[in-house]
Amino acid sequence: MYRYNDFDADFVAQRNRQFRQQVARRIDGSLTEDEFKPLRLMNGLYLQLHAYMLRVAIPYGTLNSAQMRQLAYLAERFDKGYGHFTTRQNIQYNWPKLPDVPDMLDALAEVEMHAIQTSGNTIRNVTADHFAGAAADEIADPRPVAELLRQWSTDHPEFQFLPRKFKIAVTGSPNDRAVIKAHDIGIQVVEQDGRIGYRVLVGGGLGRTPMIGKELADFVSQQELLPYVEAVVSVWNLLGRRDNKYKARIKITVHEHGIEQIRGLVEERFKETRAAFNGADLAIFEQIKPQFAPPAFRNAPTDAFDRAYEADPVFRSWADTNLAQHRAPGYAIAQISIKAHGQTPGDATAEQMRVMADIASEFGHDELRISHEQNVILPHVHKSDLPEIHARLKAHGLATANIGKISDIIACPGMDYCALATARSIPVAQQIATRFDELKIENDIGDLKIKISGCINACGHHHVGHIGILGLDRAGVETYQITLGGDHTENAAIGQRTGPGFGYDEIVPAIERLVGAYLEHRTDPAETFLQTYRRLGMAPFKAALYDSEQSRVAAE
């Protein structure tokens, strides 16, 4: 993974000293809250419903054990003993006190971390496939490109006051695990005539106006990628609307002007940016790439795994559900669910963070990843170590075998924390997970992605959930709209609204009826919820939602 050089360390230290002074001026009254707001947002500090919230960047989701232990320390020392991993591969602390924030930033700097550009109208934390460098289907590790983009975008003088926030995601595989089609810019590693290059998408995004990204270029070479991306952002920075924040995202610009016009403007601007870079970015890229070299994989027998798999049904269930195929023989990618039934999606205690850090340093080549699905990944584990890893995870509530299942729910913090939220997300997610655990049908249901947002900003990615839930305020009452058929993969699709929303007490029974309709109509247990929906369309699911509900209301 990338390690700071002297410039990186000095830059972060200088920013922290600057912000410490700004915090002191806010505390003594020299700065009003309105004056302080743009300064704190530049350093990832929000003011939420009950307290400040610090959002810490985890670039492209990659951590080592020392960094995870430091995140645990921050949770215990400055928060309430836990942190919240987000769909942007960040971590949020929901209860810091303002005078403590400079100390938190200094503690982060000790392990080469920061909170810069995790907020504001700038280029945010660059995200990537959480299996990067390990996946069997990968063409090339996308993290060196993500790191190049991170260095280029940090404090970029032209892009600190963009029309709105700007998000970039990178994947190295044809199977999209980074949701690149729902980003302002999505980048996919491709191979053409024996050369590695990049497919570039533009104009994706969720929120108030969800859109799937459009292809801007089918192949951009390695030496041209950064000037090409700069051309895209430059064009939008000049063309994007600043009169209406709801129409300021690049997806609206692409929609209003059309992809062909945007492509022409980008090509014109690219002629200038390519000349200005003059290959300097490629030299930096070549310095970055060796830092992402794969670890020294060991060649060892997997007998211990095979014995545990045959003898222990609990271990077998976890292995079948939570492991993914690794590119190296004898290895696996282990996905750690931090969504035990009834727990808050994305939350991990300081103790759990330390357990994961210890396992990574002892068994996982000192690497951890945060997924956009709010789980933690051990990207490189030898199969012979998996029985011991599972036992340790199980002892700390981290061995739930539910990756990709109905209780593996993405959920934003909702109205329990967020000042923008209009409904609760966390309790709904907890109740759904608990209910289907009680019914003991989670394994029979199989692959099913539920995503919940507590407001129209869609931080819970509800638009691309197989079942999406959007919480809204209707005349002071929490109402939950349901969408069906969303997909966050390479086959990305925006879910379709089923009809009128459901009250807080009605939403879990409504989801139960949806699942019942799926189990009734699927052709066989191998057909997933999404496949059944695509085969049959909305009608049987809508009938299950509303016909039975109308019958119940009439009976009452």
C-alpha positions as CSV (number, residue, x, y, z in Angstrom):
1,M,0.0,0.0,0.0
2,Y,1.0,3.6,-0.5
3,R,3.3,5.1,2.2
4,Y,3.7,8.8,2.7
5,N,6.9,10.6,1.5
6,D,8.3,13.7,3.2
7,F,6.0,16.0,1.1
8,D,2.9,14.1,2.1
9,A,3.8,14.1,5.8
10,D,4.6,17.8,5.8
11,F,1.5,18.7,3.9
12,V,-0.8,16.9,6.3
13,A,1.0,18.3,9.3
14,Q,0.7,21.9,8.0
15,R,-3.0,21.5,7.3
16,N,-3.5,20.1,10.8
17,R,-1.6,23.1,12.4
18,Q,-3.7,25.5,10.3
19,F,-7.0,23.8,11.4
20,R,-5.9,23.8,15.0
21,Q,-5.7,27.6,14.9
22,Q,-9.0,27.8,13.2
23,V,-10.7,25.7,15.9
24,A,-9.2,27.9,18.6
25,R,-10.6,31.0,16.9
26,R,-14.0,29.4,16.7
27,I,-13.9,28.5,20.4
28,D,-12.8,32.0,21.5
29,G,-15.5,33.6,19.3
30,S,-13.2,35.2,16.7
31,L,-15.0,33.1,14.0
32,T,-18.7,32.7,13.8
33,E,-20.2,29.4,12.9
34,D,-21.0,30.7,9.4
35,E,-17.3,31.8,9.0
36,F,-16.0,28.5,10.5
37,K,-18.2,26.3,8.3
38,P,-16.2,26.3,5.1
39,L,-13.0,25.8,7.0
40,R,-14.3,22.8,9.0
41,L,-15.8,21.2,5.8
42,M,-12.4,21.4,4.1
43,N,-11.2,19.1,7.0
44,G,-14.1,16.7,7.1
45,L,-15.9,18.1,10.1
46,Y,-19.7,18.3,9.9
47,L,-22.2,19.7,12.4
48,Q,-24.9,17.0,12.7
49,L,-28.1,16.8,14.7
50,H,-26.5,16.2,18.1
51,A,-22.8,16.9,17.8
52,Y,-20.0,17.4,15.3
53,M,-19.1,14.5,13.1
54,L,-15.6,13.8,11.7
55,R,-15.3,11.9,8.5
56,V,-11.9,10.3,8.0
57,A,-10.7,9.3,4.5
58,I,-9.7,5.7,3.8
59,P,-8.4,6.2,0.3
60,Y,-9.7,3.4,-2.0
61,G,-10.6,1.5,1.1
62,T,-7.1,0.3,2.0
63,L,-5.8,0.1,5.6
64,N,-3.0,-1.6,7.4
65,S,-3.3,-3.0,11.0
66,A,-1.6,0.1,12.6
67,Q,-4.1,2.4,10.9
68,M,-7.1,0.2,12.1
69,R,-5.7,0.2,15.6
70,Q,-5.5,4.0,15.5
71,L,-9.1,4.2,14.4
72,A,-10.0,2.1,17.4
73,Y,-8.0,4.4,19.6
74,L,-9.9,7.4,18.3
75,A,-13.2,5.7,18.9
76,E,-12.3,5.0,22.5
77,R,-10.5,8.3,23.3
78,F,-12.7,10.8,21.5
79,D,-16.0,9.1,20.7
80,K,-18.4,6.5,22.3
81,G,-16.3,3.5,21.6
82,Y,-17.2,2.8,18.0
83,G,-16.9,4.2,14.4
84,H,-19.2,4.0,11.4
85,F,-17.9,2.7,8.1
86,T,-19.6,4.4,5.1
87,T,-20.6,3.6,1.5
88,R,-17.7,5.9,0.5
89,Q,-15.1,3.7,2.2
90,N,-14.6,6.3,4.9
91,I,-15.1,6.1,8.7
92,Q,-17.2,8.6,10.6
93,Y,-17.0,9.5,14.3
94,N,-20.4,10.9,15.4
95,W,-19.6,12.3,18.8
96,P,-16.3,14.2,18.9
97,K,-16.0,17.5,20.9
98,L,-14.7,20.4,18.9
99,P,-11.7,21.1,21.1
100,D,-10.6,17.5,20.6
101,V,-10.7,17.4,16.8
102,P,-7.2,18.8,16.2
103,D,-5.8,16.1,18.5
104,M,-7.8,13.5,16.5
105,L,-6.3,14.8,13.2
106,D,-2.8,14.7,14.7
107,A,-3.3,11.1,15.8
108,L,-4.4,10.2,12.3
109,A,-1.3,11.8,10.8
110,E,0.8,9.5,13.0
111,V,-0.4,6.6,10.9
112,E,-0.6,8.5,7.5
113,M,-4.3,9.3,7.5
114,H,-6.3,12.5,7.3
115,A,-9.8,13.9,6.8
116,I,-9.0,16.3,3.9
117,Q,-11.6,16.6,1.2
118,T,-14.0,14.2,2.8
119,S,-16.5,17.1,2.5
120,G,-17.1,20.2,0.5
121,N,-17.6,21.0,-3.2
122,T,-14.4,19.3,-4.2
123,I,-13.1,16.0,-5.4
124,R,-13.9,13.6,-2.6
125,N,-12.2,10.4,-1.5
126,V,-11.4,8.2,-4.5
127,T,-13.0,4.8,-4.1
128,A,-12.1,1.4,-5.6
129,D,-13.0,-2.2,-5.8
130,H,-12.6,-3.7,-2.3
131,F,-11.1,-6.8,-3.8
132,A,-8.4,-4.8,-5.6
133,G,-5.1,-6.6,-6.0
134,A,-6.7,-9.9,-4.9
135,A,-9.6,-10.7,-7.2
136,A,-9.3,-13.6,-9.6
137,D,-11.2,-11.7,-12.3
138,E,-9.0,-8.6,-12.1
139,I,-7.2,-7.3,-15.2
140,A,-4.9,-5.0,-13.1
141,D,-4.9,-3.6,-9.6
142,P,-6.8,-0.2,-9.8
143,R,-5.4,1.2,-6.6
144,P,-2.2,2.8,-8.2
145,V,-4.6,4.8,-10.5
146,A,-6.7,5.7,-7.5
147,E,-3.7,6.9,-5.6
148,L,-2.5,8.9,-8.6
149,L,-6.0,10.6,-8.7
150,R,-5.9,11.2,-5.0
151,Q,-2.5,13.0,-5.2
152,W,-3.6,15.0,-8.2
153,S,-6.9,16.1,-6.7
154,T,-5.7,17.0,-3.2
155,D,-5.7,20.7,-2.8
156,H,-5.9,21.1,-6.6
157,P,-6.1,24.9,-7.0
158,E,-8.7,24.8,-9.8
159,F,-11.0,22.3,-8.1
160,Q,-11.5,23.4,-4.5
161,F,-14.8,25.3,-5.2
162,L,-16.6,23.2,-7.8
163,P,-20.3,23.6,-8.5
164,R,-20.9,20.6,-6.2
165,K,-19.1,17.6,-4.7
166,F,-17.4,15.3,-7.2
167,K,-16.9,11.5,-6.8
168,I,-14.6,9.2,-8.7
169,A,-14.6,5.4,-8.5
170,V,-12.1,2.9,-10.1
171,T,-12.4,-0.8,-10.8
172,G,-9.8,-3.2,-12.3
173,S,-12.3,-5.9,-13.2
174,P,-15.1,-6.4,-15.8
175,N,-17.3,-7.3,-12.8
176,D,-18.0,-4.0,-11.2
177,R,-17.7,-4.0,-7.4
178,A,-17.1,-0.3,-7.1
179,V,-20.4,1.0,-8.5
180,I,-18.6,3.0,-11.1
181,K,-21.8,3.7,-13.1
182,A,-23.2,5.7,-10.2
183,H,-20.3,8.1,-9.9
184,D,-19.5,11.5,-11.5
185,I,-16.6,9.7,-13.2
186,G,-16.2,6.0,-13.3
187,I,-13.0,4.4,-14.5
188,Q,-12.6,0.8,-15.5
189,V,-9.3,-0.9,-16.3
190,V,-9.5,-2.5,-19.8
191,E,-7.1,-4.3,-22.1
192,Q,-6.9,-3.5,-25.8
193,D,-4.4,-5.0,-28.2
194,G,-2.2,-6.1,-25.4
195,R,-2.2,-2.6,-23.8
196,I,-3.6,-1.7,-20.4
197,G,-5.9,1.4,-20.5
198,Y,-9.1,2.8,-19.1
199,R,-12.7,3.1,-20.1
200,V,-14.1,6.3,-18.7
201,L,-17.8,6.9,-17.8
202,V,-19.3,10.2,-16.8
203,G,-22.5,11.6,-15.4
204,G,-23.6,8.8,-13.0
205,G,-25.1,9.6,-9.6
206,L,-27.9,8.9,-7.3
207,G,-29.6,11.4,-5.0
208,R,-32.6,13.5,-6.1
209,T,-32.1,12.7,-9.8
210,P,-30.6,9.2,-10.2
211,M,-28.7,8.5,-13.4
212,I,-26.5,5.8,-14.8
213,G,-23.1,7.0,-16.1
214,K,-22.5,7.2,-19.9
215,E,-19.4,6.1,-21.7
216,L,-17.2,9.1,-22.6
217,A,-14.2,7.1,-23.9
218,D,-13.8,3.4,-24.5
219,F,-10.0,3.5,-24.2
220,V,-7.7,6.1,-22.6
221,S,-4.0,5.1,-22.3
222,Q,-2.2,5.1,-19.0
223,Q,-0.1,8.2,-20.0
224,E,-3.2,10.1,-21.0
225,L,-5.6,9.2,-18.2
226,L,-4.9,12.0,-15.7
227,P,-4.9,14.9,-18.3
228,Y,-8.1,13.4,-19.6
229,V,-9.8,13.3,-16.2
230,E,-8.6,16.9,-15.6
231,A,-10.2,17.9,-18.9
232,V,-13.5,16.4,-17.8
233,V,-13.5,18.2,-14.5
234,S,-12.4,21.4,-16.1
235,V,-15.2,21.4,-18.6
236,W,-17.8,20.7,-15.9
237,N,-16.3,23.4,-13.6
238,L,-16.9,26.0,-16.3
239,L,-20.2,24.6,-17.7
240,G,-21.8,23.3,-14.5
241,R,-24.6,25.2,-13.0
242,R,-24.1,27.2,-9.8
243,D,-27.6,28.8,-9.7
244,N,-29.3,25.7,-8.3
245,K,-27.4,23.2,-6.1
246,Y,-29.9,20.5,-7.1
247,K,-28.9,20.8,-10.7
248,A,-25.2,21.4,-10.2
249,R,-23.9,17.8,-10.4
250,I,-22.2,16.7,-13.6
251,K,-25.0,14.2,-14.3
252,I,-27.3,17.2,-14.9
253,T,-24.7,18.9,-17.1
254,V,-24.4,15.8,-19.2
255,H,-28.1,15.4,-19.4
256,E,-28.7,19.0,-20.4
257,H,-26.0,19.2,-23.0
258,G,-25.8,15.6,-24.2
259,I,-22.9,13.2,-24.2
260,E,-21.8,14.1,-27.7
261,Q,-21.4,17.8,-26.9
262,I,-19.6,17.0,-23.6
263,R,-17.3,14.6,-25.4
264,G,-16.4,17.3,-27.9
265,L,-15.7,19.9,-25.2
266,V,-13.6,17.4,-23.3
267,E,-11.5,16.5,-26.4
268,E,-10.8,20.2,-27.0
269,R,-9.8,20.8,-23.4
270,F,-7.8,17.5,-23.4
271,K,-5.5,19.0,-26.1
272,E,-4.4,21.6,-23.6
273,T,-4.2,19.5,-20.5
274,R,-2.2,16.8,-22.2
275,A,0.4,19.3,-23.3
276,A,0.5,20.8,-19.8
277,F,1.2,17.5,-18.1
278,N,3.9,16.5,-20.6
279,G,4.4,13.1,-19.0
280,A,5.1,14.3,-15.5
281,D,2.1,12.3,-14.2
282,L,3.3,9.1,-15.8
283,A,6.6,9.4,-13.9
284,I,4.7,9.8,-10.6
285,F,2.5,6.8,-11.6
286,E,5.6,4.7,-12.1
287,Q,6.8,5.6,-8.6
288,I,3.4,4.7,-7.1
289,K,3.0,1.3,-8.8
290,P,5.7,-0.6,-6.9
291,Q,4.0,0.3,-3.6
292,F,1.1,-1.9,-4.6
293,A,3.1,-4.9,-5.5
294,P,1.3,-8.1,-4.3
295,P,2.6,-9.7,-1.0
296,A,4.8,-12.7,-1.0
297,F,2.2,-15.5,-1.1
298,R,3.1,-18.7,0.5
299,N,2.7,-22.2,-0.9
300,A,1.2,-24.4,1.8
301,P,-1.3,-27.3,2.0
302,T,-4.9,-26.5,2.7
303,D,-5.7,-29.6,4.7
304,A,-6.8,-27.6,7.8
305,F,-9.4,-25.8,5.8
306,D,-10.7,-29.0,4.2
307,R,-11.0,-30.7,7.5
308,A,-12.8,-27.8,9.2
309,Y,-15.1,-27.5,6.1
310,E,-16.2,-31.1,6.4
311,A,-16.5,-31.3,10.2
312,D,-17.9,-27.9,11.2
313,P,-21.3,-26.8,9.6
314,V,-21.0,-23.3,11.1
315,F,-17.6,-22.8,9.6
316,R,-18.8,-24.3,6.3
317,S,-21.7,-21.9,6.2
318,W,-19.4,-19.0,6.8
319,A,-16.9,-20.2,4.2
320,D,-19.6,-20.7,1.6
321,T,-21.1,-17.2,2.2
322,N,-18.2,-14.9,3.2
323,L,-15.3,-16.1,1.1
324,A,-14.5,-15.0,-2.5
325,Q,-12.1,-16.4,-5.0
326,H,-8.5,-15.2,-4.8
327,R,-6.1,-14.9,-7.7
328,A,-3.4,-16.9,-5.9
329,P,-3.6,-20.7,-5.4
330,G,-4.4,-21.7,-1.8
331,Y,-5.7,-18.2,-0.9
332,A,-9.1,-16.7,-0.4
333,I,-10.6,-13.3,0.1
334,A,-12.4,-13.2,3.5
335,Q,-15.3,-10.8,4.0
336,I,-16.0,-9.8,7.6
337,S,-19.6,-8.9,8.2
338,I,-20.1,-6.1,10.6
339,K,-23.8,-6.6,10.3
340,A,-24.7,-9.2,12.9
341,H,-28.5,-9.5,13.0
342,G,-30.0,-6.5,14.8
343,Q,-26.8,-4.4,14.8
344,T,-26.3,-1.1,13.1
345,P,-25.0,-1.6,9.6
346,G,-21.4,-0.2,9.3
347,D,-20.7,0.2,13.0
348,A,-17.7,-1.5,14.5
349,T,-16.5,-1.2,18.1
350,A,-13.0,-0.3,19.1
351,E,-12.5,-3.9,20.3
352,Q,-13.7,-5.3,17.0
353,M,-11.4,-3.0,15.1
354,R,-8.5,-4.3,17.1
355,V,-9.4,-7.9,16.6
356,M,-9.6,-7.3,12.8
357,A,-6.2,-5.5,13.0
358,D,-4.6,-8.4,14.9
359,I,-5.9,-10.9,12.4
360,A,-4.7,-8.9,9.5
361,S,-1.2,-8.5,10.9
362,E,-0.9,-12.2,11.9
363,F,-2.7,-13.9,9.0
364,G,-3.5,-11.3,6.3
365,H,-0.2,-9.8,5.0
366,D,-1.1,-6.7,7.1
367,E,-3.9,-5.6,4.8
368,L,-7.6,-4.7,5.3
369,R,-10.2,-3.1,3.0
370,I,-13.4,-1.3,3.7
371,S,-16.1,-2.1,1.2
372,H,-18.8,0.3,-0.1
373,E,-21.2,-2.2,1.3
374,Q,-20.0,-1.3,4.9
375,N,-18.1,-4.5,5.6
376,V,-14.4,-5.2,6.2
377,I,-12.3,-7.3,3.9
378,L,-9.2,-9.5,4.5
379,P,-8.0,-9.5,0.9
380,H,-5.1,-12.1,1.3
381,V,-5.6,-15.0,3.6
382,H,-4.3,-18.5,3.2
383,K,-7.0,-21.2,3.4
384,S,-5.1,-23.1,6.1
385,D,-5.5,-20.1,8.4
386,L,-9.2,-19.7,7.9
387,P,-10.4,-22.0,10.7
388,E,-8.4,-20.0,13.2
389,I,-9.5,-16.7,11.7
390,H,-13.2,-17.8,11.9
391,A,-12.9,-18.8,15.5
392,R,-11.4,-15.4,16.5
393,L,-14.1,-13.5,14.5
394,K,-16.8,-15.6,16.1
395,A,-15.6,-14.8,19.6
396,H,-16.1,-11.1,18.9
397,G,-19.4,-11.1,17.0
398,L,-17.8,-10.8,13.6
399,A,-18.5,-14.2,12.0
400,T,-22.1,-13.7,10.8
401,A,-22.5,-15.7,7.6
402,N,-24.6,-13.2,5.7
403,I,-22.5,-11.4,3.0
404,G,-24.9,-10.6,0.1
405,K,-28.0,-11.8,1.9
406,I,-31.0,-10.0,3.1
407,S,-29.5,-8.9,6.4
408,D,-26.4,-7.6,4.8
409,I,-28.1,-4.2,4.4
410,I,-26.6,-0.9,3.4
411,A,-28.0,1.9,5.5
412,C,-27.1,5.5,6.0
413,P,-27.1,7.0,9.5
414,G,-30.6,8.5,8.9
415,M,-32.4,10.7,11.3
416,D,-30.6,9.2,14.3
417,Y,-27.6,11.3,13.4
418,C,-27.9,13.2,10.1
419,A,-29.2,16.8,10.0
420,L,-30.4,16.2,6.4
421,A,-32.3,13.0,7.0
422,T,-36.1,13.0,7.0
423,A,-36.6,9.5,8.3
424,R,-34.9,6.8,10.3
425,S,-32.8,4.2,8.5
426,I,-30.9,2.3,11.2
427,P,-34.0,0.9,13.1
428,V,-35.6,-0.2,9.8
429,A,-32.4,-2.1,8.8
430,Q,-32.2,-3.7,12.3
431,Q,-35.8,-4.8,12.3
432,I,-35.6,-6.3,8.8
433,A,-32.4,-8.3,9.7
434,T,-33.9,-9.5,13.0
435,R,-37.2,-10.5,11.4
436,F,-35.7,-12.7,8.7
437,D,-33.3,-14.2,11.2
438,E,-36.4,-15.2,13.2
439,L,-38.1,-16.7,10.1
440,K,-34.9,-18.7,9.4
441,I,-35.3,-18.3,5.7
442,E,-32.3,-16.1,4.9
443,N,-30.3,-18.9,3.3
444,D,-33.3,-20.0,1.3
445,I,-33.7,-16.4,0.0
446,G,-30.1,-16.2,-1.2
447,D,-28.6,-13.2,-2.9
448,L,-30.7,-10.1,-2.2
449,K,-29.4,-6.5,-1.8
450,I,-31.5,-4.2,0.4
451,K,-30.3,-0.6,0.6
452,I,-31.9,2.1,2.8
453,S,-31.6,5.9,2.7
454,G,-33.1,8.2,5.2
455,C,-33.5,11.1,2.7
456,I,-33.5,11.9,-1.0
457,N,-29.7,12.3,-1.0
458,A,-29.4,8.5,-1.2
459,C,-26.3,7.9,0.9
460,G,-27.7,4.4,1.4
461,H,-27.7,3.8,-2.4
462,H,-31.3,2.8,-2.3
463,H,-31.8,3.5,-6.1
464,V,-29.5,0.5,-6.9
465,G,-30.8,-1.9,-4.4
466,H,-32.6,-5.0,-5.5
467,I,-35.0,-3.7,-2.9
468,G,-34.5,0.0,-2.2
469,I,-36.1,1.8,0.7
470,L,-36.3,5.6,0.8
471,G,-37.5,7.3,4.0
472,L,-39.3,10.6,3.6
473,D,-41.3,13.0,5.8
474,R,-44.9,13.3,4.8
475,A,-46.7,15.9,6.9
476,G,-44.6,15.1,9.9
477,V,-45.0,11.3,9.4
478,E,-42.2,8.9,8.4
479,T,-43.1,7.3,5.1
480,Y,-41.0,4.7,3.3
481,Q,-41.1,4.3,-0.5
482,I,-40.0,1.0,-2.0
483,T,-38.2,0.6,-5.3
484,L,-37.5,-2.7,-7.1
485,G,-35.0,-3.9,-9.6
486,G,-32.0,-1.7,-8.9
487,D,-28.5,-3.0,-9.6
488,H,-25.1,-1.6,-8.6
489,T,-23.0,-3.9,-10.8
490,E,-21.7,-3.7,-14.4
491,N,-25.4,-4.2,-15.3
492,A,-26.3,-1.1,-13.3
493,A,-30.0,-0.1,-13.2
494,I,-32.1,2.4,-11.3
495,G,-34.9,0.7,-9.3
496,Q,-38.5,1.4,-10.1
497,R,-40.9,2.8,-7.5
498,T,-43.7,0.4,-6.6
499,G,-46.3,2.9,-5.6
500,P,-47.5,4.7,-2.4
501,G,-45.1,4.5,0.6
502,F,-45.5,2.7,3.9
503,G,-45.5,3.9,7.5
504,Y,-42.7,3.1,9.9
505,D,-44.7,0.2,11.4
506,E,-45.7,-1.1,8.0
507,I,-42.4,-1.2,6.2
508,V,-41.0,-4.5,7.6
509,P,-44.3,-6.5,6.9
510,A,-44.2,-5.0,3.4
511,I,-40.7,-6.3,2.8
512,E,-41.8,-9.7,4.1
513,R,-44.6,-9.8,1.6
514,L,-42.2,-8.9,-1.2
515,V,-39.9,-11.7,-0.2
516,G,-42.9,-14.1,0.0
517,A,-43.9,-13.2,-3.6
518,Y,-40.3,-13.9,-4.7
519,L,-40.3,-17.3,-3.0
520,E,-43.6,-18.2,-4.6
521,H,-42.8,-17.1,-8.1
522,R,-39.1,-18.1,-8.6
523,T,-38.5,-21.0,-11.0
524,D,-36.1,-22.8,-8.7
525,P,-33.9,-21.9,-5.6
526,A,-31.0,-20.8,-7.9
527,E,-33.1,-18.0,-9.4
528,T,-32.3,-14.8,-7.4
529,F,-34.7,-12.1,-6.5
530,L,-33.3,-9.8,-9.1
531,Q,-33.6,-12.5,-11.8
532,T,-37.2,-13.2,-10.8
533,Y,-38.1,-9.5,-10.9
534,R,-36.5,-9.1,-14.4
535,R,-38.3,-12.1,-15.7
536,L,-41.8,-11.2,-14.3
537,G,-41.7,-7.4,-14.0
538,M,-43.4,-5.3,-11.3
539,A,-46.9,-6.8,-11.4
540,P,-46.7,-9.8,-8.9
541,F,-44.6,-7.8,-6.4
542,K,-46.9,-4.8,-6.6
543,A,-49.9,-7.1,-6.0
544,A,-48.2,-8.7,-3.0
545,L,-47.5,-5.2,-1.6
546,Y,-50.8,-3.5,-2.1
547,D,-53.5,-6.1,-2.7
548,S,-52.9,-7.8,0.6
549,E,-52.5,-4.4,2.4
550,Q,-55.8,-3.2,1.0
551,S,-57.5,-6.4,2.2
552,R,-56.1,-5.9,5.7
553,V,-57.2,-2.3,5.9
554,A,-60.7,-3.3,4.6
555,A,-61.0,-6.0,7.2
556,E,-60.1,-3.5,10.0
